[in-house]
């Protein structure tokens, strides 16, 4: 096929060989380049990348308004940074910030954390030799500059989209990502493991881990630091301190200052001569004996505590050599400190305290983006937070309003929240009942046991934790709550598929791991009405723990007025539509898709029964027996993994003898694999949980295979 030039914004032209051949040429007066997909596929910086991504972004997504970036345009991988001067590196940092602002503003994703980490990222890749040296990140939101510098720049518009780049580091995406970022707090543990493996194998690569304020709330960080101090393996830990705090009042207090003295001290602390002097002094005091070594260590710690900011001795107590604070936007200081640390053959674990600001953006670019966004009807705050002015009411809004109504009537109700960030909806409860709201950050284990203690003290705690984060506190749920029958009310948010956050925050397993606990009452809301009722139900349960889940996203109904909830009878479901032959028993949000399937099947002359289970534990035995005795086919549908609601139904109907006769039972659950990031609709389709999939399963069981296939076309 011949090539046809396509005119694109900013004077860019593209020549396509077929629709998307292995070679696509782009030309522009400011940045001519050729993208060769076959080369990209074989290039070491993009190992497995094209196979993982599947295809380049659509042409409409690929060409945003181009900001001149002459230095960035010649940086294909981190190796190219080595030949740049400090002045050029500073210009490169500015260009990366411009690129992020230009590209990410069109993806409607927050990128403040990555803006703050630009200079740090440039310095890391300038000093260290990735991918031989390992650079690990705790939080995916900090890694966008890292992705740009490691061969993924052209694919940044596909971030968090189906078949696009992951929003986190991913081992399958790039060899520059040695470990996948989880829910934060895993990088030091994984990095220490890599460092010890390196030592055992006699290798010499450096291992660097980057943590932030949020992840320092998690206990695993300190467990890993303590173990690192004990093992004394060479490991660099960088605390990217963007001066965040959970509590606004604390943020108003004094912050760690960076001045010429602190900069000089940081350079001194990291210098080879100073470290060698300290090591030599330790050896001398060890030889002298008689407690001199311990005394010298105390003096050294005291002196270094005077050099460092408040709290620096905590890291020293854990066994890490503290350096800092370092200005995270001053490349000279960052590179100097990192080079000194990298030059030491035997240093043990080191923590470098880097201070950054999230609102880092070049003035010209900020003005440019501000004008563009204001023309689109967005305020400056919307540019970087991306909160839409036309706020669509969500399940979380509904939950908080219901909690406020219950808390006004019941003075013992308190709320405990844990997770990476607080849902904006919870601010309403915090403002109304500031002394009854506790946000503990990324400390889920503490949140669960803290809630148990509140309950033992006579209060009624609602413990709000996203499904994926509750996994980290499962031991506390079992032993500190369920085994003791302590009435903690677990509100499980972001249940099921979560769209662009992919498998990392997918709430696939909570139905399974909560419903297997002997004393736990397990519910799921099919719509906002039931969510309100479940808040009222949980308030009135005082003899055992209870949990209920709801999905991420908008409400089923629009312009929904809040009303007082009514307590549900424990272990009761309800029939929504009565039909014959086939029964669809939905659990939670999947009830809505069962109703969609009912609508599709009705057009084909099939009238099915749709029931809302509401409870996974205890099951509505009366409802189940009725469905089994009056229908030939029973299909259970849930947005959860194998072992959840459908398994409980199967256990009962098997023991009850319902499967001994004519009844056919089929479960529809999430597939036994992790579903990658995509839009919610795309994820549901991939999981086989749409109304069309449910209807097609029904048709197949009725022997109408051709119609089932046509329905899926």
C-alpha positions, 0 to 999 in steps of 0.5 A: 500500500502506498504512503499517504501523508497526514497533516498533524498539529504543530506542523507535524506530518506523518507517513503511514505504510499501511495502517500501522506498519513496522515503520512509521515516519514523523517529521517536524521542523523542530523534532524530526524522528523515525519510529521503527516498531521492529527496532523498538521490539528488539531494543534492550530498553523496551524489552517485552514492551511492544508485546505487552502494550500490543499497539501504539496509541491511536493517532488522535492520542499520539499527537498532542500539541508539541512543546519544544524539547530539544534535549529530551528528544535525543535521550532515548535511554538513561545512558544518554544522560551520562554525556550531559553537563549539569546545565543541560541536565537542568534544561532536561528536567525542565523539558521533562516537566513540560512534557509531563504537563502537556501529556498528562493533562490530556489523560486526566491523571494526577501527576503532581508526585512525578513533577516533584520527583523530576530532578531526583529521577534525572540524578538517579539515572545520571549517577547509577547505571540502570538496568544493571543497577536496580532502582525501585519505587514505592509509588507509581505516581512518582515514576512518570519521569522514570518511564519517559527516560527509560524508552516509554516516552512515545507511549505515555498517552496510553497510560492506564488505558487498555493495552497501554502503559501501567500506572505503576512500575511493572517487570513485564513492561520494562527491564528498568522496572526491577520490581512492581510497585505494590500498595507502597512500602514494598521497595525496601524489603524487595531491594534488601532481598536483591542486595543480599542476593547480590552479595551471595552471588558476588556481584557488585550492582547498586540497589536504590529504593525510593520511598515517600511520606505516604509509605512511611506510615506503613509498618513494613517500611520500618521492619525492612529498615531494621532488618537492613540495619542488622544485615548491613548490606549496601543499600541506598534508601531515598526518602522523597519528602514532599512534606505531606501530612495526614493532618492539616494542623501538622502541616501548618507547623515548622517544616524541615528547612534547607539552607546553605548549611544543611546542603554543606552538611549533607555533602560532608555526611556523604563524602568518602573521607568523612565516612572513612574517618568514621569507620576508622574511628569505630575500628580504633574504639573496638580495639581499645575495648572496655565499653569505648566502642559503645560510648563512641557510638553514642557520641557519634549518634548524638553529634549526627543528631545535631547535624540532621533535622528532628527525627533523623536519629530514628533512622540511625537507631534502625541502622541506616546512615542518615544523610540530609536534608538535600534539596530535591530540586537542586541537581548539583547537590543531588548528584554530588551526594549520590556520586559520593554514596555510589563510590563507596565499596562498603557503606552498609544501608544509607538513607538520603533525605530529599526534600521536594515540592509537588507544585514544581512547574515552569512558570511559562508552562503553568500559565500556558496550561492555565489559559488552556484549561480555563478556556475549557471551563476548569479552574487552576485547581482542576489543572492539577487535581483533575476534579471535574466541576460537574461532580457525579455522585458516587457510592462513597458520597451516598455512604458518607451522607448515610453515616452522617445521618446515623452519627447524628442519631447515634453518638457512639458512631466513629469512623476509622479510615485507612489507605493511600489517600482519603476519599474526598467524600469523607471530608463531610464526616470529618468536618461534622464530627472531627473528634469522631473521625480517624484517618490513619493513612497506610496503616491498615493493620493498625486501623483494624485493631484500633477499631477493635479497641474502640469497640471494646471501649463502647463505641461503634466503629465503622472501619473504611478500607479499600478491598485491596488494602484490607488484604494487608490487615487480614491477620488482624481481621481474623484474630483481633476481630472475628475470633473475639466476636468484636463488633467492628463494621467493615466498609469495603470500598473499591470492591471488584474491578477498578478500571485504570488502577488495574490489578493493583487495586482490584478488589477481587478477593474480599468476598472469599476471605471475609465470608470464610470467617466463622463470625462475620456477617457479609453483605453487598449493596446492589444500589444506593438504596441498599447501601444506605440500608446496610449502614443502618443494619451495621449500626444495629449489630452489636454482637459480632463483626459485619462487613459490606462492600460497594464498587468504585464509581457513580450511583445507579440512579441520578439526582438521588435524594438521601433518606434514612436507612432501614435495617435489613433482616439478617440473611434475607434476599429479595426477588426483583423480577419473577419469571420461570425456568431460569433464575439469575441470583446476583450479589452486589453490583452484579444485580444490575447486570443481571437486570440488563441480561433480563432485558436482553432475554425478554426481547428473545421471549425468555422471561427469567427470574432475577433475585438480589442475594444481599447476604453472602453469609448467612445465606437466604436459605428459604430464597435459595430453596424456592429458586431451586425448586421453581427453576431448571437453571440457577446462575449465580453472578458476582464480581469476585474471585472463585471461592466467594458467594457462588461457592457458598451457594454451591456448598448449600445446594449440594448438601441440601440435595438440590443438585441431585435432580434436574437443576443445573447450576452455573457460577459466573465469577471473575476469571482466574487471572489478573485483569490489566488496566482498562476502562470499567466497561472494557474490564467487565467485558474481559471478565465476562461479567456484562449483561450480554455475557450473562444472557449468552450463558443463559442461552447456552444452557437453554441449548440456544447456542447460535443466539448466544453467539449472535448476542456476543457479536 
